[in-house]
């Protein structure tokens, strides 16, 4: 057997691919596997842009496994996490020899036996034990103890009492540590060669300086275009009235003669909620940023200062309640949660230079949030010169330096013949989106294209308002296909329904621009309503723009729009057999050819391009002339 890492990786990849379909590894897949093998051996990072169909999961799993590395894979979506755990990793193991694979989730995804035991004791005092007994029976029988298994049976308020967050867990000092489901999951992960997590849990590990996840030899971040934002939020926090009520309530429940204190807790949370609701966040954005923290806010500063004092004083009194073994665990949890909240509130008043602080949400549901603008220093400390592989179908320009990784992106070839399989149509003749008549014209054209495709369409919108207005204008009455809308049901159920009804139409917003896979006949048309530039008032984006200075649009906005546009367009071609049209109702892509339009087009899959509606409709008609429909009226609009 060769000792050359690249040769070992490519030979192993050939064996795996041959066992799967009798084929050969794709050129881009081989190129990526070689790069990953080199990273595993050298410790250097590698960034790979690998489009749909490359087979990138095998391209990073096979080299890392065959070279004997402990592998941590972090994904942005549950769909990819499930695919890796249920399909890709077992396929590799079936050829290269068994190795353990574990999916690890955050602690609050598992039932807390200590809280369950406390709830059972409390219920016994009132004679109401039926529900808790049923949950306890499930907890004993469930294989994983994941709280998601109960979501269809109990209200979120009930389930929230059964879990413990990392900010309050007692860890090895917990009396229930030997039956802890989160500990069992962590033990399985410690014993596995491949551990699969989501990027948010990776962010928690970065924030905890490596105390959350098992040790790893090589880290793979798939769907890496999401990582900068995930890390920015993971290194931050948020506070709302509910958290204040929960944390302070847990403290005062343990103190004697606490009726007055309980009233004070509710009053404090209510005053905080009222102060947040009194802030003018504007009619649409529902956010307000505080560039210098909340110190200068006359309403929030004194409330937060008072909350910090109250947390400190009540926490100091908890020592008197810790004598009973029955309450020791509750006392420690309450102390940890109180300490964490105190730290966060202090940070809101006096943020670090790279912190971004804002208030968001509709009245009654508002929260104060904090995120970190510069994640590179923390990540550099976390990587510790270990090999890191970033990969995605779209890698934003400059991603490496933002994440403290010194590596030029490697772009590997796609196996798809995009020019033959797909047509990218830009509605150049429409008004620009700022024109009052654009939405109606775009809605009418969208309807014409959907009818030409016989349904079988994914309509992607940059906003909820755009989705609602388009459907109200052009998709009412007795439609010749089923119309599915985001929000009608859960995301997974919605995609399943779209799969099952081959002529259906699915209308959705940003959550569906990536991470969904609908190959074959159910999808022949993707319509994107407008270029997905970031919302200029979004606080984190606004802060990044200010830091970038006069070049913010070209350095921040355009790369983000290119990433989202490529992700949305990438929903169409998922296999070599797929064919169809991607249609953009925003003429600016064609009209700004010497400016950002050129930059955006360079990031798209290399499809044939046209500005002719007739050509787009003819392309759709040629796919299956028998399914082409005519609009219900002359302009496709509701009368």
Secondary structure, 3 states (H helix, E strand, C coil): CCCCHHHHHHHHHHHHHHHHHCCCCCHHHHHHHHHHHHHHHHCCCEEEEECCCCCHHHHHHHHHHHCCCCEEEEECCHHHHHHHHHHHHHHHHHHHCCCCEEECCCHHHECCHHHHHHHHHHHHHCCCCHHHHHHHHHHHHCCCCEHHHHCCCCCHHHHHCCCCCCCCCCHHHCCCHHHCHHHHHHHHHHHCCEEEEEHHHHHHHHHCCCCCCCCCCEEEEECHHHHHHHHHHHCCEEEEHHHHHHHHHHHHCCCCCCHHHHHHHHHHHHHHHHHHHCCCCCCCCCEEEECCCCCCCCCHHHHHHHHHHHHHHHHHHHHHHCCCHHHHHHHHHHHHHHHHHHHHHHHHHCCCCCEEEEEECCCCCCEEEEEECCCHHHHHHHHCCCEEEEEECCCCCCHHHHCCCCCCCEEECCCCCHHHHEEEEECCCCCCCCCCCHHHHHHHHHHHHHHHHCCCEEEECCCHHHHHHHHHHHCCCCCCCCEEECCCCCHHHHHHHHHHCCCCEEEECHHHCCCCCCCCCCCCEEEECCCCCCCCCCHHHHHHHHHHHHHHHHHHHHHHHHHHHHHHHCCCCCCCCCCEEEEECCCHHHHCCCCHHHHHHHCCCCCEEECCHHHHHHHHHHHCHHHCCCCCCCCCCCC
